[in-house]
Amino acid sequence: MSEDFRIPPHDLVAEQSVLGAVFISPETMTSLADELIPEDFYKPANKIVFKTMLSLFEKGEPIDATTMVSALTNQGDISNIGGINYVVELVNSTPTSKNVEHYAKLVKEKATLRKVIADLSDSLSSAYQGDVSIGEIVAKTEKSLLDISNQNAGTGFRNVADILDTHMQIVETRSQTDGFVTGLSTGFVGLDKITTGLHEGNLIILAARPAMGKTALALNVAKYVATKGRKPAVIFSLEMGAEELIERMLASEGMVPAYHLKTGNLSTDEWKRLVQAQNNLYDAPIFVDDTAGIRISEIRSNARKLAQEMGGLGVIIIDYLQLITGAKGENRQQIVSEISRELKILAKDLKVPVIALSQLSRAVEQRQDKRPMLADLRESGSIEQDADIVAFLYREAYYQKEQADSQESNNVTELILEKNRHGSLGTVKLYFHKEYTKFSSVEG
């Protein structure tokens, strides 16, 4: 038989058993209303009947043969389901409502299979027609399958006793940790004190005006996680190429001026430090994806694959959020809202902290006090809402450039935690070694 004439997956017995169970015990609609939608039913008549049941349930009206026939007649659907005889057939189709959850699960499973087939068929059609790029086809297919997976992955309610047991195990594990860092150390003591480290499932937004050093700070964290913590650090670089990023890491690790690396004019001592820096980084689990214009679906897919290969990830860094390509036809605010929501889902799904770099609007330049605020985030509403931590970089020397080279204190940068969902707020002072693209902690 040709694939075009295959009958989609369905279970009419299960569908009738669900509807029949509602007639026997209308209270079952309380759970069914959360589990099923009319479109989950394959037979058109069953879709209409369940939709009508939902309507009666939401109105608080009884659900029986009489009210069903009346409602179907009033909305002009009685003939569309086969008349009164079909209602009678449904009423008599199920002897008990005891197994309604089992039948509802069967209905949902068949509906999910039909959705998978429909989405894959759409992708196949696009592939045959060749009017859509392969990247878009893959991204759309992946997103569709992931959405279906997420819909079926809900855990529902958990008993408080189970949650307390799990939490007690977490606290016991934390109690065995030396010091105050219970998450992933960033290498910056002041930051770790406020955040207790980077925690899995958290979305961290690091925002600043250009040239403040946000990429340098993110790379410093990635390097520390990979070399000291020995956990995979993943960097999605939408602005710089992989070679440029690694060059920055080498400059930071070897304390070799970045300009000397670009010109190749290194002293004998700098060559030694460069070789040592390369040795330090060579076996570090650092992974860079510098695909320009990458989509959030591609980020999610690539990160998931790498997490499976590595048995988990240490940290994911996005440089930077506003450069991720969004869906066509949407305005920029909608695109950024969807991207920030997806990044939070990615953090929770892979159980890894995600650090997303973000640009600030020019509004900060118009104020006398130019320290950033949450409102300065570009398309700030959803970013602020989705983020667990929002941190800003601020350096006075940026606005006093004539003094930047003459006063060492002007290299002191403030890392301002303006939002910390799970802890306190505060400011951490860091020293920016601009020539090495490196930050270090400021004591005291």
For each residue, the residues with C-beta under 8 A, 3 or more apart:
1: 5 6
2: 5 6
3: 6
4:
5: 1 2
6: 1 2 3
7: 10
8: 42 113 114 117
9: 110 113 114 117
10: 7 15 42 43 110 114
11: 14 15 42 106 107 110
12: 15 16 42 43 46
13: 16 17
14: 11 17 18 103 104 106 107 110
15: 10 11 12 18 19 41 42 43 46 103 107
16: 12 13 19 20 46 89 90 93 94
17: 13 14 20 21 93 94 99 100 103
18: 14 15 21 22 32 36 50 100 103 104 107
19: 15 16 22 23 46 49 50 53 90 93
20: 16 17 23 24 90 91 92 93 94 97
21: 17 18 24 25 28 94 96 97 99 100 103
22: 18 19 25 26 28 29 32 53 63 97 100
23: 19 20 26 63 64 65 68 90 91 94
24: 20 21 94 96 97
25: 21 22 28 97 100
26: 22 23 29 57 62 63 64
27: 30
28: 21 22 25 31 32 97 100
29: 22 26 32 33 53 54 57 63
30: 27 33 34
31: 28 34 35 101 104
32: 18 22 28 29 35 36 100 104
33: 29 30 36 54 57 58
34: 30 31
35: 31 32 104 108
36: 18 32 33 40 41 50 104 107 108
37: 40
38: 41 47 48 50 51 54
39: 47 111
40: 36 37 107 108 111
41: 15 36 38 46 47 50 107 111
42: 8 10 11 12 15 46 110 111 114
43: 10 12 15 46 47
44: 47 48 80
45: 48 49 80 81 82 86
46: 12 15 16 19 41 42 43 49 50
47: 38 39 41 43 44 50 51
48: 38 44 45 51 52 72 77 80 81
49: 19 45 46 52 53 68 72 81 87 90
50: 18 19 36 38 41 46 47 53 54
51: 38 47 48 54 55
52: 48 49 55 56 68 71 72 75 77
53: 19 22 29 49 50 56 57 63 68
54: 29 33 38 50 51 57 58
55: 51 52 58 59 71
56: 52 53 59 61 62 63 67 68 71
57: 26 29 33 53 54 60 61 63
58: 33 54 55
59: 55 56
60: 57
61: 56 57 67
62: 26 56 67
63: 22 23 26 29 53 56 57 67 68
64: 23 26 67 68
65: 23 68 69 87 88 91
66: 69 70
67: 56 61 62 63 64 70 71
68: 23 49 52 53 56 63 64 65 71 72 87
69: 65 66 72 73 78 84 87
70: 66 67 73 74
71: 52 55 56 67 68 74 75
72: 48 49 52 68 69 75 77 78 81 87
73: 69 70 76 77 78
74: 70 71
75: 52 71 72
76: 73 79 80
77: 48 52 72 73 80 81
78: 69 72 73 81 83 84
79: 76 82 83
80: 44 45 48 76 77
81: 45 48 49 72 77 78 86 87
82: 45 79 85 86
83: 78 79 86
84: 69 78 87 88
85: 82 88 89
86: 45 81 82 83 89 90
87: 49 65 68 69 72 81 84 90 91
88: 65 84 85 91 92
89: 16 85 86 92 93
90: 16 19 20 23 49 86 87 93
91: 20 23 65 87 88
92: 20 88 89
93: 16 17 19 20 89 90
94: 16 17 20 21 23 24 97
95:
96: 21 24 99
97: 20 21 22 24 25 28 94 100
98:
99: 17 21 96 102 103
100: 17 18 21 22 25 28 32 97 103 104
101: 31 104 105
102: 99 105 106
103: 14 15 17 18 21 99 100 106 107
104: 14 18 31 32 35 36 100 101 107 108
105: 101 102 108 109
106: 11 14 102 103 109 110
107: 11 14 15 18 36 40 41 103 104 110 111
108: 35 36 40 104 105 111 112
109: 105 106 112 113
110: 9 10 11 14 42 106 107 113 114
111: 39 40 41 42 107 108 114 115
112: 108 109 115 116 148 151 152
113: 8 9 109 110 116 117
114: 8 9 10 42 110 111 117 118
115: 111 112 118 119 148
116: 112 113 119 120 145 148
117: 8 9 113 114 120 121
118: 114 115 121 122
119: 115 116 122 123 141 144 145 148
120: 116 117 123 124 141
121: 117 118 124 125
122: 118 119 125 126 140
123: 119 120 126 127 137 140 141
124: 120 121 127 128
125: 121 122 128 129
126: 122 123 129 131 132 136 137 140
127: 123 124 130 134 137
128: 124 125
129: 125 126 132
130: 127
131: 126
132: 126 129 136 137
133: 136 137
134: 127 137 138
135: 138 139 295 298
136: 126 132 133 139 140
137: 123 126 127 132 133 134 140 141
138: 134 135 141 142 298 301
139: 135 136 142 143 295 297 298 301
140: 122 123 126 136 137 143 144 297
141: 119 120 123 137 138 144 145
142: 138 139 145 146 297 300 301
143: 139 140 146 147 297
144: 119 140 141 147 148
145: 116 119 141 142 148 149
146: 142 143 149 150 297 300
147: 143 144 150 151
148: 112 115 116 119 144 145 151 152
149: 145 146 152 153
150: 146 147 153 154 345
151: 112 147 148 154
152: 112 148 149
153: 149 150
154: 150 151
155: 158
156:
157:
158: 155 162 163
159: 162 163
160: 163 164
161: 164 165
162: 158 159 165 166
163: 158 159 160 166 167
164: 160 161 167 168
165: 161 162 168 169
166: 162 163 169 170
167: 163 164 170 171
168: 164 165 171 172
169: 165 166 172 173
170: 166 167 173 174
171: 167 168 174 175
172: 168 169 175 176
173: 169 170 176 177
174: 170 171 177 182
175: 171 172
176: 172 173
177: 173 174 181 182
178:
179:
180: 192 193 196
181: 177 184 185 192 196 197
182: 174 177 196 197 199
183: 195 196 197 198 199 200 353
184: 181 197 198 199 225 229 231 314 315 353
185: 181 192 197 198 224 225 228 229
186: 191 192 195 197 198 221 224 225
187: 220 221 224 225 228
188: 191 192 221 415 428 430 439 441
189: 192 193 441
190: 193 194 415 428 429 430 441 442
191: 186 188 194 195 415 428
192: 180 181 185 186 188 189 195 196 197
193: 180 189 190 196
194: 190 191 417 420 423 424 425 426 428
195: 183 186 191 192 198 199 389 417 420 423
196: 180 181 182 183 192 193 199 423
197: 181 182 183 184 185 186 192
198: 183 184 185 186 195 202 204 221 315 353 355
199: 182 183 184 195 196 202 353 388 422
200: 183 347 351 352 353
201: 347 348 351 352 353 388
202: 198 199 347 353 354 388 389 422
203: 340 343 344 347 353 354 356 386 387 388 389
204: 198 353 354 355 356 387 388 389 390 391
205: 321 356 357 358 377 383 384 387 389 390 391
206: 214 217 218 355 356 357 358 391 392 393
207: 214 357 358 359 360 372 376 377 390 391 392 393
208: 212 213 214 360 372 392 393 394
209: 212 359 360 364 365 372 398
210: 359
211: 398
212: 208 209 393 394 395 398 413
213: 208 216 217 393 395 413 432 434 437 439
214: 206 207 208 217 218 320 357 393
215: 218 219 239 240 248 319 320 357
216: 213 219 220 248 252 432 437 438 439
217: 206 213 214 220 221 393 415 430 439
218: 206 214 215 221 222 235 317 319 355 357
219: 215 216 222 223 235 245 248 249 252 317 437
220: 187 216 217 223 224 252 438 439
221: 186 187 188 198 217 218 224 225 233 315 317 355
222: 218 219 225 226 233 235 249 286 315 317
223: 219 220 226 227 233 249 252 253 281 284 286
224: 185 186 187 220 221 227 228 229
225: 184 185 186 187 221 222 228 229 231 233 314 315
226: 222 223 229 230 231 232 233 284 285 286 314
227: 223 224 230 253 280 281 284
228: 185 187 224 225
229: 184 185 224 225 226 314
230: 226 227 285
231: 184 225 226 285 312 313 314 315
232: 226 285 286 287 306 310 312 313 314
233: 221 222 223 225 226 284 285 286 287 313 314 315 317
234: 287 289 303 306 313 315 316 317
235: 218 219 222 245 286 287 288 289 317 319
236: 289 291 294 299 302 316 317 318 319
237: 240 241 242 245 288 289 290 319
238: 290 291 292 293 294 318 319 320 323 324
239: 215 319 320 323
240: 215 237 244 245 290 319
241: 237 244 245 290
242: 237 245 246 288 290
243: 246 247
244: 240 241 247 248
245: 219 235 237 240 241 242 248 249 288 290
246: 242 243 249 250 281 288
247: 243 244 250 251 258 261 262
248: 215 216 219 244 245 251 252 258 437
249: 219 222 223 245 246 252 253 277 281 286
250: 246 247 253 254 256 261 274 277 278 281
251: 247 248 254 255 256 257 258 261 435 436 437 438
252: 216 219 220 223 248 249 255 436 437 438
253: 223 227 249 250 277 280 281
254: 250 251 270 273 274 276 277 278
255: 251 252 273 433 436 438
256: 250 251 260 261 266 270 273 274 277 436
257: 251 260 261 270 435 436
258: 247 248 251 261 262 435 436 437
259: 262 263 435
260: 256 257 263 264 265 266 270
261: 247 250 251 256 257 258 264 266 274
262: 247 258 259
263: 259 260
264: 260 261
265: 260
266: 256 260 261 270 271 274
267: 270 271
268: 271 272
269: 272 273
270: 254 256 257 260 266 267 273 274
271: 266 267 268 274 275
272: 268 269 275 276
273: 254 255 256 269 270 276 277
274: 250 254 256 261 266 270 271 277 278
275: 271 272 278 279
276: 254 272 273 279 280
277: 249 250 253 254 256 273 274 280 281
278: 250 254 274 275 281 282
279: 275 276 282
280: 227 253 276 277 284
281: 223 227 246 249 250 253 277 278 284 286
282: 278 279
283:
284: 223 226 227 233 280 281
285: 226 230 231 232 233 310 314
286: 222 223 226 232 233 235 249 281
287: 232 233 234 235 306
288: 235 237 242 245 246
289: 234 235 236 237 294 299 302
290: 237 238 240 241 242 245
291: 236 238 294 298
292: 238
293: 238 323 325
294: 236 238 289 291 298 299 324 325
295: 135 139 298 299 324 325 326
296: 299 300 324 326 338 339 342 343
297: 139 140 142 143 146 300 301
298: 135 138 139 291 294 295 301 302
299: 236 289 294 295 296 302 303 318 324 346
300: 142 146 296 297 303 304 342 346 349
301: 138 139 142 297 298 304 305
302: 236 289 298 299 305 306
303: 234 299 300 306 307 313 316 346 350
304: 300 301 307 308 349 350
305: 301 302 308 309
306: 232 234 287 302 303 309 310 313
307: 303 304 310 311 312 313 350 352
308: 304 305 311
309: 305 306
310: 232 285 306 307 313
311: 307 308
312: 231 232 307 350 351 352
313: 231 232 233 234 303 306 307 310 316 350 352
314: 184 225 226 229 231 232 233 285 352
315: 184 198 221 222 225 231 233 234 352 353 354 355
316: 234 236 303 313 346 347 350 352 353 354 355
317: 218 219 221 222 233 234 235 236 354 355 356 357
318: 236 238 299 321 324 343 354 355 356 357
319: 215 218 235 236 237 238 239 240 357
320: 214 215 238 239 323 356 357 358 359
321: 205 318 324 336 339 340 343 356 357 358 359 383
322: 336 358 359 378 379
323: 238 239 293 320
324: 238 294 295 296 299 318 321 339
325: 293 294 295
326: 295 296 330 332 334 335 336 338 339
327: 330 335 338
328:
329:
330: 326 327 334 335 338
331: 334 335
332: 326 335 336 379
333: 336 337 379 381 382
334: 326 330 331 337 338
335: 326 327 330 331 332 338 339
336: 321 322 326 332 333 339 340 378 379 382 383
337: 333 334 340 341 379 381 382
338: 296 326 327 330 334 335 341 342
339: 296 321 324 326 335 336 342 343
340: 203 321 336 337 343 344 356 382 383 385 386 387
341: 337 338 344 345 382 386
342: 296 300 338 339 345 346
343: 203 296 318 321 339 340 346 347 354 356 386
344: 203 340 341 347 348 354 386 387
345: 150 341 342 348 349
346: 299 300 303 316 342 343 349 350 354
347: 200 201 202 203 316 343 344 350 351 352 353 354
348: 201 344 345 351
349: 300 304 345 346
350: 303 304 307 312 313 316 346 347
351: 200 201 312 347 348
352: 200 201 307 312 313 314 315 316 347
353: 183 184 198 199 200 201 202 203 204 315 316 347
354: 202 203 204 315 316 317 318 343 344 346 347
355: 198 204 206 218 221 315 316 317 318
356: 203 204 205 206 317 318 320 321 340 343
357: 205 206 207 214 215 218 317 318 319 320 321
358: 205 206 207 320 321 322 377 378 383
359: 207 209 210 320 321 322 378
360: 207 208 209 364 372 376 377 378 392
361: 364 376 377 378 380
362: 365 366
363: 366 367 375 376
364: 209 360 361 367 370 372 373 376
365: 209 362 370
366: 362 363
367: 363 364 370
368:
369:
370: 364 365 367 394 399
371: 392 394 414 416
372: 207 208 209 360 364 376 392 394 416 418
373: 364 376 418
374: 377 380 384 390 418 419
375: 363 380
376: 207 360 361 363 364 372 373 380 392
377: 205 207 358 360 361 374 380 383 384 390
378: 322 336 358 359 360 361
379: 322 332 333 336 337 382 383
380: 361 374 375 376 377 383 384
381: 333 337 384 385
382: 333 336 337 340 341 379 385 386
383: 205 321 336 340 358 377 379 380 386 387 390
384: 205 374 377 380 381 387 390 419
385: 340 381 382
386: 203 340 341 343 344 382 383
387: 203 204 205 340 344 383 384 390 419 421
388: 199 201 202 203 204 419 420 421 422
389: 195 202 203 204 205 417 419 420 421
390: 204 205 207 374 377 383 384 387 417 418 419
391: 204 205 206 207 415 416 417 418
392: 206 207 208 360 371 372 376 414 415 416 418
393: 206 207 208 212 213 214 217 413 414 415 416
394: 208 212 370 371 372 398 413 414 416
395: 212 213 398 410 411 412 413 414 432
396: 399 400 410 412
397: 400 401 403 404 407 410 411
398: 209 211 212 394 395 401 404
399: 370 396
400: 396 397 403 404 410
401: 397 398 404
402:
403: 397 400 406 407 410
404: 397 398 400 401 407 410 411
405:
406: 403
407: 397 403 404 410
408: 411
409: 412
410: 395 396 397 400 403 404 407
411: 395 397 404 408 431 432 433 434
412: 395 396 409 429 430 431 432 442
413: 212 213 393 394 395 429 430 431 432 439
414: 371 392 393 394 395 427 428 429 430
415: 188 190 191 217 391 392 393 427 428 429 430
416: 371 372 391 392 393 394 427
417: 194 195 389 390 391 420 424 425 426 427 428
418: 372 373 374 390 391 392 425
419: 374 384 387 388 389 390 425
420: 194 195 388 389 417 423 424 425
421: 387 388 389
422: 199 202 388
423: 194 195 196 420
424: 194 417 420
425: 194 417 418 419 420
426: 194 417
427: 414 415 416 417
428: 188 190 191 194 414 415 417
429: 190 412 413 414 415 442
430: 188 190 217 412 413 414 415 439 440 441 442
431: 411 412 413 439 440 441 442
432: 213 216 395 411 412 413 438 439
433: 255 411 436 437 438 439 440
434: 213 411 437
435: 251 257 258 259
436: 251 252 255 256 257 258 433
437: 213 216 219 248 251 252 258 433 434
438: 216 220 251 252 255 432 433
439: 188 213 216 217 220 413 430 431 432 433
440: 430 431 433
441: 188 189 190 430 431
442: 190 412 429 430 431
443:
444:
